[in-house]
Amino acid sequence: MERRLTAILLADVVEYSRLIGRDERRTLDAIRSIRKDVIEPAFERRNGRIVKLMGDGLLGEFASIVDAVSAALDIQQEMLKAQEGTLPEHRIAFQIGVSVGDVVFEDGDIFGDGVNIAARLQEISAPNGIAVSQSAHRELGGKLTVEFEDAGLKFLNNIVEPVHTWMWPANQSTNSPPDEKLLIFDSL
């Protein structure tokens, strides 16, 4: 059994069942296109690996938390651009959770508390948003020029201890696009 410390990104499509029920072919084609045109390039740019696809979601890993959060930001920003002009009932949005932790690597998959926490953070993030654990936020240490809002301790489903959580976009309702000044990255 191999163990390693890694940054974990878990993404999931918001209201996937509704989208599939409304127009299955359009939704599946759109998700396939998004994966090819948005997600895979973001992972490639940020040196990440998609561990597995899970229907409307994915699990990915990165050696660096800065790369994981940068990929999450890249995905969310590209998704907002890609959805411009799409009818509201057909828009696809992701919720993303990012954590850092010790994981078990087995047969190309990863397991452990870090994965479980990322999955639960994804569930509480806003549509088009990102939720990160305190440990991930601490490791960012001002290396990106984006603001995360301190959301305090969250009791996450099936996680024993509460997790101190940070949210992006900061200080915004879940329906408004991110402020342009938050989208500028430091040179990495």
TORTOR-388771 format. One record per residue (C-alpha): x, y, z; residue in three letters. Coordinates in Angstrom, 3 decimals, decimal comma. Each point is the difference from the previous one (the first is absolute). Layout:
BEGIN
[[X Y Z] ALA]
...
***
This chain:
BEGIN
[[0,000 0,000 0,000] MET]
[[1,523 3,299 -1,124] GLU]
[[-0,774 3,216 1,895] ARG]
[[0,732 3,574 -0,996] ARG]
[[-0,932 3,558 0,859] LEU]
[[-1,984 1,536 -2,842] THR]
[[-2,395 2,790 -0,884] ALA]
[[-3,439 -1,316 -0,920] ILE]
[[-2,572 1,656 -2,253] LEU]
[[-3,521 -1,352 -0,262] LEU]
[[-2,477 1,567 -2,437] ALA]
[[-3,656 -0,763 -0,616] ASP]
[[-2,672 1,368 -2,356] VAL]
[[-2,721 1,990 1,765] VAL]
[[-3,525 -1,384 -0,564] GLU]
[[1,240 -2,737 -2,319] TYR]
[[-3,215 -2,038 0,310] SER]
[[-2,108 3,007 -1,018] ARG]
[[2,238 0,675 -3,000] LEU]
[[-0,090 -3,660 -1,086] ILE]
[[-3,771 -0,137 0,462] GLY]
[[-0,469 3,133 -2,091] ARG]
[[2,278 -0,992 -2,896] ASP]
[[2,176 -3,065 0,436] GLU]
[[1,882 0,146 -3,306] ARG]
[[0,746 3,729 0,246] ARG]
[[1,224 -0,362 3,600] THR]
[[2,246 -2,987 -0,700] LEU]
[[1,456 1,675 -3,100] ASP]
[[0,578 3,234 1,936] ALA]
[[1,737 -1,778 2,886] ILE]
[[2,194 -1,951 -2,418] ARG]
[[0,946 3,245 -1,740] SER]
[[0,675 1,785 3,309] ILE]
[[2,230 -2,834 1,142] ARG]
[[2,000 0,151 -3,270] LYS]
[[0,124 3,806 -0,423] ASP]
[[0,070 1,299 3,594] VAL]
[[0,841 -2,616 2,621] ILE]
[[2,728 -2,039 -1,680] GLU]
[[1,931 3,134 -1,116] PRO]
[[-0,252 1,465 3,537] ALA]
[[1,412 -3,200 1,473] PHE]
[[2,741 -0,111 -2,610] GLU]
[[0,998 3,661 0,558] ARG]
[[0,141 -0,547 3,758] ARG]
[[1,773 -3,388 -0,019] ASN]
[[-2,999 -1,901 1,328] GLY]
[[-1,325 -3,469 -0,631] ARG]
[[-3,629 -0,975 -0,390] ILE]
[[-0,205 -3,092 2,204] VAL]
[[-3,488 -0,998 -1,103] LYS]
[[-3,212 1,222 -1,535] LEU]
[[-3,176 -0,636 1,943] MET]
[[-2,964 0,670 -2,274] GLY]
[[-0,496 3,717 0,512] ASP]
[[3,096 0,461 2,134] GLY]
[[3,699 -0,609 0,184] LEU]
[[2,750 -0,613 2,494] LEU]
[[3,428 1,477 -0,660] GLY]
[[3,330 0,326 1,749] GLU]
[[2,869 2,466 -0,066] PHE]
[[3,448 0,044 1,584] ALA]
[[-0,567 3,665 0,938] SER]
[[-2,964 1,637 1,732] ILE]
[[0,720 3,189 -1,977] VAL]
[[-0,389 -2,002 -3,218] ASP]
[[-3,202 -1,675 1,241] ALA]
[[-1,664 3,294 0,964] VAL]
[[1,264 1,666 -3,198] SER]
[[-1,536 -2,808 -2,057] ALA]
[[-3,284 0,391 1,903] ALA]
[[0,029 3,745 -0,681] LEU]
[[0,871 -0,600 -3,667] ASP]
[[-2,932 -2,411 -0,342] ILE]
[[-2,511 2,299 1,687] GLN]
[[1,099 3,070 -1,966] GLN]
[[-0,023 -1,873 -3,333] GLU]
[[-3,414 -1,457 0,814] MET]
[[-1,454 3,462 0,568] LEU]
[[1,341 1,093 -3,410] LYS]
[[-1,109 -3,223 -1,709] ALA]
[[-3,559 0,353 1,312] GLN]
[[-0,495 3,549 -1,287] GLU]
[[-2,881 -0,012 -2,439] GLY]
[[-1,303 -3,370 1,217] THR]
[[-3,620 -0,059 1,075] LEU]
[[-0,242 -0,087 3,814] PRO]
[[-1,742 -3,385 -0,014] GLU]
[[2,931 -1,520 -1,932] HIS]
[[2,879 1,589 1,930] ARG]
[[2,465 -2,350 1,606] ILE]
[[1,719 1,023 3,204] ALA]
[[2,451 -1,813 2,224] PHE]
[[0,469 -0,094 3,741] GLN]
[[3,630 -0,662 0,942] ILE]
[[1,593 -1,109 3,259] GLY]
[[3,757 0,058 0,609] VAL]
[[1,878 -1,563 2,876] SER]
[[3,496 -1,163 0,786] VAL]
[[0,739 -3,212 1,810] GLY]
[[1,750 -3,300 0,302] ASP]
[[-1,565 -2,461 -2,435] VAL]
[[0,324 -3,674 -0,795] VAL]
[[0,929 -0,620 -3,633] PHE]
[[-1,260 -3,331 -1,350] GLU]
[[-0,551 -1,188 -3,583] ASP]
[[0,075 3,578 -1,330] GLY]
[[-2,667 1,178 2,472] ASP]
[[0,375 2,026 3,201] ILE]
[[-1,785 -0,469 3,323] PHE]
[[0,036 1,578 3,431] GLY]
[[-1,239 2,841 2,164] ASP]
[[1,336 2,660 -2,395] GLY]
[[-2,169 -1,425 -2,787] VAL]
[[-3,027 -0,255 2,292] ASN]
[[0,436 3,578 1,191] ILE]
[[0,357 1,311 -3,577] ALA]
[[-3,218 -1,840 -0,914] ALA]
[[-1,901 1,568 2,894] ARG]
[[1,435 3,459 -0,697] LEU]
[[-1,173 -0,318 -3,593] GLN]
[[-3,521 -0,640 1,289] GLU]
[[-0,081 3,279 1,955] ILE]
[[1,647 2,227 -2,591] SER]
[[-2,160 2,402 -1,952] ALA]
[[-0,795 -0,659 -3,656] PRO]
[[3,011 1,361 -1,944] ASN]
[[1,816 0,107 3,345] GLY]
[[2,839 -1,669 1,843] ILE]
[[0,214 -1,121 3,624] ALA]
[[3,430 -0,724 1,480] VAL]
[[1,079 -1,462 3,310] SER]
[[1,981 1,997 2,540] GLN]
[[3,073 -2,135 -0,684] SER]
[[-0,245 0,778 -3,730] ALA]
[[-0,579 3,704 0,664] HIS]
[[2,976 0,165 2,353] ARG]
[[2,243 -1,615 -2,630] GLU]
[[-1,085 2,630 -2,552] LEU]
[[1,657 2,557 2,289] GLY]
[[-0,739 2,993 -2,243] GLY]
[[1,482 -1,652 -3,093] LYS]
[[-3,117 0,880 -2,017] LEU]
[[-1,610 3,430 -0,180] THR]
[[-3,526 -1,243 0,546] VAL]
[[-2,047 0,467 3,122] GLU]
[[-1,694 -2,828 1,827] PHE]
[[-2,673 0,709 2,582] GLU]
[[0,398 -1,602 3,410] ASP]
[[-3,126 -2,148 0,350] ALA]
[[0,986 -1,300 3,431] GLY]
[[-0,373 -3,517 1,315] LEU]
[[-2,283 -2,276 -1,998] LYS]
[[-1,361 -3,326 1,128] PHE]
[[0,320 -2,077 -3,149] LEU]
[[-1,995 -3,159 -0,676] ASN]
[[1,792 -3,092 1,375] ASN]
[[3,130 1,962 1,004] ILE]
[[0,701 -0,404 3,727] VAL]
[[1,561 3,390 0,750] GLU]
[[-1,332 3,338 -1,282] PRO]
[[2,073 1,467 -2,843] VAL]
[[0,985 3,666 -0,086] HIS]
[[-1,079 1,073 -3,483] THR]
[[0,791 2,817 -2,416] TRP]
[[-2,211 0,925 -2,971] MET]
[[0,537 1,623 -3,393] TRP]
[[-1,357 2,259 -1,308] PRO]
[[0,359 2,075 3,140] ALA]
[[-2,753 2,385 1,112] ASN]
[[-2,325 -0,826 -2,882] GLN]
[[-3,370 -1,620 -0,361] SER]
[[-0,042 -3,377 -1,730] THR]
[[-1,740 1,459 -3,051] ASN]
[[2,379 2,825 -0,827] SER]
[[3,114 -0,396 -2,139] PRO]
[[3,369 0,543 1,671] PRO]
[[1,455 3,460 0,132] ASP]
[[2,617 0,431 -2,746] GLU]
[[2,615 1,219 2,496] LYS]
[[-0,107 -3,412 1,672] LEU]
[[0,971 -1,787 -3,202] LEU]
[[3,573 1,244 -0,270] ILE]
[[2,723 -2,532 0,843] PHE]
[[3,497 0,648 1,243] ASP]
[[2,673 -1,446 -2,216] SER]
[[0,581 -3,534 1,167] LEU]
***
